[in-house]
Amino acid sequence: MNTRKLATAGAAVLAVAVGLAIVLGGGGDGAEVDDIDGAFIVEMVAHHEMAVEMAEMAQAQAGHPQIQRLAAEIIAAQQGEIEELESIHERLYEEPAGEVDFASLPISEGDAGMNMDMEMLMSAEPFDREFIDMMIPHHRGAIRMARLELDQGSDPEARQLAKGIIAAQSREIVEMNQWRMQWYGEPSPAGSIPPEDG
């Protein structure tokens, strides 16, 4: 993992941390828009960007072919979803993502799975175990964010995308825990699919 990629990952963390604490979308000059669809789009783009960075690291460092395969799937799926999210934003707001200020989703940085230590992952031994233990809470956060969109959002395309995120990342959490049990003797301390009320 080179310094450029690590810096990019750090920037993604910072962007979301700021957004969760105050307002995400940062580039606009207008008033803050209280719109769950917009907040979901902007925050999920940043969330996916972090997952892609973690997966790119796994492609370079993972020892198990299963992790290599999962990393490739995460990159392909989430880069595609980023493009879809940005397209929805353009349709709804007639501005690129980042040009409208949205109130943030009602979720903490920790519950969103955005408090990842990328430097620790880069140097972890064994890498595959640490990747699982970081990607599972990151996926749990995406599921919580997608559930907020389903509960409070109104755009049909954004809601459909949220359903797909929940299905795909729930499946991957189960898969990662199965591997962790097989390779390291116990499931991840990060847990499994978050309950509907958590």
C-alpha positions as CSV (number, residue, x, y, z in Angstrom):
1,M,0.0,0.0,0.0
2,N,1.7,3.2,-1.1
3,T,1.6,6.6,0.6
4,R,-0.8,8.1,-2.0
5,K,-3.4,5.5,-1.3
6,L,-3.1,5.9,2.5
7,A,-3.4,9.6,2.2
8,T,-6.5,9.2,0.1
9,A,-8.0,6.8,2.7
10,G,-7.2,9.3,5.4
11,A,-8.9,12.1,3.5
12,A,-12.0,9.9,3.1
13,V,-12.1,9.3,6.9
14,L,-11.7,13.0,7.6
15,A,-14.5,14.0,5.2
16,V,-17.0,11.7,6.8
17,A,-15.9,12.5,10.4
18,V,-16.5,16.2,9.7
19,G,-19.8,15.4,8.0
20,L,-21.1,13.2,10.8
21,A,-20.1,15.9,13.4
22,I,-21.6,18.8,11.5
23,V,-22.7,18.9,7.9
24,L,-21.8,16.7,5.0
25,G,-21.7,17.9,1.4
26,G,-19.3,20.7,2.3
27,G,-18.9,22.6,-1.0
28,G,-22.1,24.5,-1.3
29,D,-22.7,28.1,-0.3
30,G,-26.5,27.8,0.3
31,A,-28.5,26.9,3.4
32,E,-28.3,23.4,4.9
33,V,-30.9,21.1,3.3
34,D,-32.7,18.8,5.7
35,D,-33.1,15.9,3.3
36,I,-32.4,12.3,4.2
37,D,-32.0,11.2,0.6
38,G,-29.2,13.8,0.0
39,A,-27.5,13.0,3.3
40,F,-27.6,9.3,2.5
41,I,-26.1,9.8,-0.9
42,V,-23.2,12.0,0.2
43,E,-22.4,10.0,3.3
44,M,-22.6,6.6,1.5
45,V,-20.3,7.8,-1.3
46,A,-17.6,8.6,1.3
47,H,-18.4,5.3,3.1
48,H,-18.0,3.4,-0.1
49,E,-14.7,5.2,-0.9
50,M,-13.2,4.0,2.3
51,A,-14.3,0.4,1.6
52,V,-12.7,0.6,-1.8
53,E,-9.4,1.8,-0.2
54,M,-9.5,-1.1,2.3
55,A,-10.2,-3.6,-0.5
56,E,-7.4,-2.2,-2.6
57,M,-5.1,-2.8,0.3
58,A,-6.4,-6.4,0.6
59,Q,-5.6,-7.0,-3.1
60,A,-2.0,-6.1,-2.3
61,Q,-1.6,-7.9,1.0
62,A,-4.2,-10.6,1.6
63,G,-3.0,-14.1,2.0
64,H,-6.2,-16.0,1.3
65,P,-7.7,-16.2,-2.2
66,Q,-11.1,-15.8,-0.7
67,I,-10.2,-12.3,0.6
68,Q,-8.6,-11.4,-2.7
69,R,-11.9,-12.4,-4.4
70,L,-14.0,-10.5,-1.9
71,A,-11.8,-7.4,-2.3
72,A,-12.3,-7.5,-6.1
73,E,-16.1,-7.8,-5.6
74,I,-16.2,-4.9,-3.2
75,I,-14.3,-2.7,-5.5
76,A,-16.4,-3.5,-8.5
77,A,-19.8,-3.3,-6.7
78,Q,-19.1,-0.2,-4.6
79,Q,-17.5,1.8,-7.4
80,G,-20.6,1.1,-9.4
81,E,-22.8,2.2,-6.5
82,I,-20.8,5.4,-6.1
83,E,-21.6,6.2,-9.8
84,E,-25.2,5.4,-9.2
85,L,-25.4,7.6,-6.0
86,E,-23.8,10.5,-7.9
87,S,-26.3,10.1,-10.7
88,I,-29.2,10.2,-8.3
89,H,-27.8,13.3,-6.6
90,E,-27.5,15.1,-10.0
91,R,-31.1,14.1,-10.8
92,L,-32.5,15.2,-7.4
93,Y,-30.5,18.4,-6.9
94,E,-29.2,19.4,-10.3
95,E,-25.7,19.7,-8.7
96,P,-22.8,17.3,-8.4
97,A,-22.4,15.6,-5.0
98,G,-20.6,18.0,-2.7
99,E,-22.3,21.1,-4.0
100,V,-25.3,21.0,-1.7
101,D,-25.1,21.1,2.1
102,F,-27.2,18.4,3.8
103,A,-28.0,17.8,7.4
104,S,-26.1,14.6,8.3
105,L,-27.7,11.2,8.9
106,P,-28.7,10.6,12.5
107,I,-25.9,8.1,13.2
108,S,-22.5,8.4,15.0
109,E,-19.2,7.9,13.3
110,G,-18.7,4.7,15.2
111,D,-22.1,3.3,14.4
112,A,-21.4,4.2,10.7
113,G,-18.2,2.2,10.8
114,M,-16.1,5.1,9.8
115,N,-13.6,5.1,12.6
116,M,-11.1,2.8,10.9
117,D,-7.4,2.9,11.6
118,M,-6.0,2.4,8.1
119,E,-2.4,2.5,9.2
120,M,-3.0,-0.4,11.6
121,L,-4.6,-2.4,8.9
122,M,-1.7,-1.8,6.6
123,S,0.8,-3.2,9.1
124,A,-1.5,-5.9,10.6
125,E,-0.3,-9.5,11.2
126,P,-2.1,-11.5,10.1
127,F,-3.6,-9.1,7.6
128,D,-6.6,-11.2,6.6
129,R,-7.9,-11.4,10.2
130,E,-7.6,-7.6,10.7
131,F,-9.2,-7.0,7.4
132,I,-12.2,-9.1,8.4
133,D,-12.4,-7.4,11.8
134,M,-12.4,-3.9,10.2
135,M,-14.6,-4.7,7.2
136,I,-17.4,-6.3,9.2
137,P,-18.0,-3.1,11.3
138,H,-17.7,-1.0,8.2
139,H,-20.4,-3.2,6.5
140,R,-22.5,-3.0,9.7
141,G,-22.4,0.8,9.4
142,A,-23.4,0.7,5.8
143,I,-26.4,-1.5,6.7
144,R,-27.5,1.0,9.4
145,M,-27.2,3.9,7.0
146,A,-29.2,2.1,4.4
147,R,-31.9,1.3,6.9
148,L,-32.1,5.0,7.8
149,E,-32.7,5.7,4.1
150,L,-35.5,3.0,4.0
151,D,-37.1,4.3,7.1
152,Q,-36.9,8.1,6.3
153,G,-35.9,8.5,2.6
154,S,-38.4,9.1,-0.2
155,D,-36.6,8.7,-3.5
156,P,-37.4,5.3,-5.0
157,E,-34.0,4.8,-6.7
158,A,-32.1,5.7,-3.6
159,R,-34.3,3.4,-1.5
160,Q,-33.8,0.5,-4.0
161,L,-30.1,1.0,-3.8
162,A,-30.3,0.9,0.0
163,K,-32.0,-2.4,-0.2
164,G,-29.2,-3.8,-2.4
165,I,-26.6,-2.5,0.0
166,I,-28.3,-4.3,2.9
167,A,-28.6,-7.6,1.0
168,A,-25.0,-7.6,-0.4
169,Q,-23.2,-6.5,2.8
170,S,-25.3,-8.8,5.0
171,R,-24.2,-11.7,2.9
172,E,-20.6,-10.6,3.0
173,I,-20.6,-10.3,6.8
174,V,-21.8,-13.9,7.1
175,E,-19.2,-15.0,4.7
176,M,-16.4,-13.2,6.4
177,N,-17.4,-14.6,9.8
178,Q,-17.4,-18.1,8.4
179,W,-13.8,-17.6,7.1
180,R,-12.7,-16.2,10.4
181,M,-14.0,-19.2,12.3
182,Q,-12.4,-21.5,9.8
183,W,-9.0,-19.8,9.8
184,Y,-8.7,-18.4,13.3
185,G,-11.1,-20.4,15.4
186,E,-13.7,-17.8,16.3
187,P,-16.0,-15.3,14.6
188,S,-15.1,-11.6,14.6
189,P,-15.5,-9.7,17.8
190,A,-17.2,-7.0,15.6
191,G,-20.3,-9.2,15.5
192,S,-22.6,-10.1,12.7
193,I,-25.5,-8.4,10.9
194,P,-26.8,-5.6,13.1
195,P,-30.3,-6.1,14.5
196,E,-33.1,-4.0,13.1
197,D,-33.2,-1.8,16.2
198,G,-29.4,-1.5,16.4
